[in-house]
Amino acid sequence: MNLQTQIPLKKEAYNPIGYDSKILLLGSCFSENIGDKLAYYKFQTNQNPFGILFHPRAIETLITNAINEKEYTDKDVFFLNERWHCFEAHSNLSSSNKEELLNRLNQQINSASKQLHHSTHIIITLGTAWAYRFIESDTIVANCHKVPQKKFLKDILSVDAITESLEAIIALIKSMNAKATVLFTVSPVRHLKDGFIQNQQSKSHLLAAIHHVLEPRDKIHYFPSYEIVMDELRDYRFYKEDMIHPNQTAINYIWEKFSNTWISEDAIKNMNEIETIQRGINHRPFTPESEQHQQFLKGIQKRIALVKEQYPFIKFDDFF
């Protein structure tokens, strides 16, 4: 008896992710869940240089500014609640010192420019189609930074507007890095502050727009993170206590699907070895000074040396 529907997924045959790949992840907080998994297995990854970006216009702005090598100045930041902020970046870049914020912004935009140029895979996770327009400047912001809501107009991006934004994102990436694979996905995180119906409307706009721009022959793909949660898991036990964010079980499940689809066979073998090393590093013995544990550590060191011999860029900084 089959008690679960399965989304059919095929192994990516033409440009799978390996340990030689350079991966840039942009978008919603769910992109960081996948990014953290890739980082755990020691892939070459960078994620969200401007912090979490929820909607496509924010991602388009970041990529545009990175390609144009924008220099952030005083006019791009503002002071509120004892901190300096930028409407184009997440609050995790904000600072109590204006110069520190400007330095961060300029360092990160330069870093993003290099990453866009060198990445083999760019994974973009869209979270919502709802966006806030700052009335004073008539610009859509990436983050409101707790500025009073009366200073914004809230609106949902239409399917056509999102499609146009995604087409611009793809064109910008390809103008700098024609060989890059662009992989879109939609976050399964539920944006219930917008409303239950409004959340579904938002996700449907994102999905419709993405499917307008997909073209595997041009290395533009889609991975169904949202559908896996909605159609395969389909249960609140796969959410955290807030009933909004997928829990670790759901993240692990999606990661397994992603690995089976997008990670090369050779890389999966190395992932298994790195998993063994990571578990060894995280092991906490009862008697650290014992001969048995010292032999265990030597075994881990040998495994690390073999991995680093094949991939010198891999580091296990947390191993002592």
N, C-alpha and C positions, 0 to 999 in steps of 0.2 A: 504494500500500500504506500503510495506516494503522498505525503502530507505537506509538501512544499512545492510551489512552482519555481522553476529555475530559469534565469535569463540566459539564453545561449550566448556564450562568449568564445571567440576563437583566438588562438595564440597569434600575436602580432608577428608576422613572418618577415617583414621587410626592414624594419628599423627598431628592433626591441631594445630595451634598456639593458646595458651591461655596465661593468665596472669602469670602462673607458668613457662612458657617457657623462656628459655634464648637464645637470638638470636644474632648471629654474622653476620654482613654484610661486604662483601669484594668485591672490584672491582671498576668499573667505577663510574663516578659522578652520574649516575642514581641510583646506589645502595644507595647513600646518600639521594636521593629524597624519596625512600621508607623508609629508615632508619629514616628520619626526621618525617615521618608520624607515624611510630611505636613509636617514642619517644614522639610525641605530645599526643598520646593516652596512654602514660605511661607504655608501655611494657618494659620488661627488655632487653635492646639492647646495643650493642657495634658496632661501625662501623669504618672500615678502620683505624686500629691502625698505619699503615704506610702511611696514606693518600690515595688518589685516585690511583688505580692501573688499567691500561687500558687493559693489555693483560694477557693471562693465564700463561705465563712463569714468570711474575712478581709475580703473586699470588702464584704460586708453590714455588718460592724462599722464599717468606715470610713465608709460612706454614712450609717449610723445616727448616728454621732458627728458627722458633718459637718452633718446636718440639725438635730440637737439642739444644735449649736454647743458641743460639749464643751470644757471647759477642763482641760488636762492639769496635774497637780500632782505632788508628790513621790511619792505612792502609785502613780503610773502608770509609774515608771521604776525601774531597778535597776542596780547597779554590778557589773561582771564584766570581768576581763582588762583592767583599767585604763581601761575606757570605760563610759559610761552608755548604757543601752539601754531600749527600750520594746517589749514583746511585740506591740504592735499595728502596728509599723512595721518596715520593712526596715533592715538595719544601715547603709545609707548615710546614715541620719539620725542614727546614734549619734555620741556625742561624748565627749571626755575631760572636758568641763565639763557638769555637770548643768543649770545654768541655760541654757546654750546649747542643750542638747537640748530642754528644756521650751519655750524660745522657738521653736525650729524646729517642734516638734509643734503648738503653738498657732497659729503663722503658717500652717502647711500645712493644718490643719483648717479655719481660716477661709477660706483660699484655695479648698479643696475645696467648701465650702458655697456660695461665690459661683459657682464653676464649674458645680456641679450646677444652680444656679438659672438660669444664663444659657445653658448649652450647648444647641445644636440637635441634636447627635449625641453619644451616649455609647457608646463602644466598649469592651466588656468581654471580655477574653480569659482563659479559665479554663485553668489549667495542670495541676492534679491534683485528685483527690478525696481523697487521703491528707492527714490532718491530725494535729497533735500537741496533746494536751490536757495543760496544766500541772497536775500532780497537786495541788500546794499550793493553788491557787485554783480548780481544777476548771473552767478556761476554755480554749477552743481558741485557740491563738496564731497569729499571722501569720508569725512568724519565731522560731526557737529561740535565735539569737544564741550558739551553741556552749555553751549550758547543758548539763550532762551529761544524756545521753539517759535515764538511769534516773529522771529527774525528770518524765518525760513518759509518757503513754500514746499509742501510735500506733494510729490506726484509720482505716478508709476510710469516707467519708461515703456513705450509701446513696443510691440514686436518689431515694427519697422525701425524704430530708433535704436533698439538693441542690435538688430541685424547690421545696421549702418556702423555702429560702434565696433562690432566684432570684425566686420570687413576692414575697418580702419586699423584695428589691432593686428590683424593678419598681414595687411599690406605693409605696416610699419616694421613688423618683425622680419618679413621676407626681404624688405629693402636693405636690411642690415645683415641678415643671416638667412640666405635663401635655402640652405640645407636643413634648417631646424624643423623638427617635428613639433606641431602644436596640438596639444591634447586638451580638449575642453571637458569639463564635468560640472555638474550642478550639485551644490551642497545639500545634503539631507537635513541639515539643521533647520528647524522650524522657526520662522520669524513671526512668532505669535503676537508680538507687540503691535504688529501691523494689523492683526485680526486673522481669524482662521480662514475666512473666505479670501481675504486679501493676500494671505500667504500663498494659497493655492493659485490664485490669479498670477501672482508674481512668478512662481516657479514655472507656470505654463508659458508665460511670456519668454522666460529664459530658454526653456526647452525648444520652443518653436523657432526662436531666433537662431539658436545654435545649429539646428538642423537645416537652416537655410544656407549656412556657410560651410558645412562639412564637405570635404573633397579629399578622400584618401590618396588620390593620385598626386595631390599637392602636399601630402603629409599633414592634412588637417583632420583630426580624429575626435571621437567622443568616447568617454568611458562612463557607464551608467551607475555612478555612485548613488544618485537619488533613487533610481528605480530599484536597485538592490535592496535598499532599506524599505521602500514602499511595497515592493512586490514579493520579495523573498523573505524578509524578516517579519514585517507586518505585525509587530507586537510591541507593547510598551516596555516589556522587559529588556528591550535592546536600547532603551534610552536611559540617560542619567535621571536623577531624582527631579530635575527641573522639567522633565518630559519634553525638552526642547533639543538637547544635544545628544547624538548617539553615544552610547557608553563604550567602554573599552572592548567588550565582546563584539559589538557591531563594527567598531573600527578594525579589529583583528579580522573579522569576517570579510569586510570589504578589501582589506589589504591582501588577504589570501586570493581573492578574485583578481585583484589588480596584478599581483605577482604572477599568477597563472596565465594572465593575458599579455602583460607588457614586459616582464623580466625574462631575459634570455636564459636558455637552459644552462649554459656555462655559469652565468651569474648566480643562478639558484644554487648550484653546487657550492660556490663560494659563500653564499648567504648561510648555508648550513654550517660551514666551518666557522664563520664569524659569529653565528648564534652560539656555538659551543664555546668560543673564546669569551663572548660577552657574559655568558652564564658563569664561566669560570672566574672572570673578573669580579662579578657581583656576589660570588660565594663568600660567606662569612663563616670561617671555621671556629670551632669551640676552642681549639688550641693552635693559634697561629704559628707558634714556635716549634711545633712537632715535626719530626722527620717526614711523616706522611704528607703533611701540608707543604713542606718545602719541595718535595718531589712533585707534588701537584702543580706548584707555581712554575717549576722548571718545565713541566709539560706544556703549560700555557705559553710560556716564553718561546718555546720551540714552535708552537703553532703560530704565534704572532710573527716570528721571524720568517716562516714559510710564506705567510700571507703578504708580508711587506716585500719579500723578494719578488713576488709576482706583481704587486701593486704598491710601489714605494710611497704613494701619496696617502695611504691608509695609516691613520694614527690611532693609538689606544692610549690617550693621555691620562686616562683614569686608572691605568695599571701601574702598580708599584712593586 
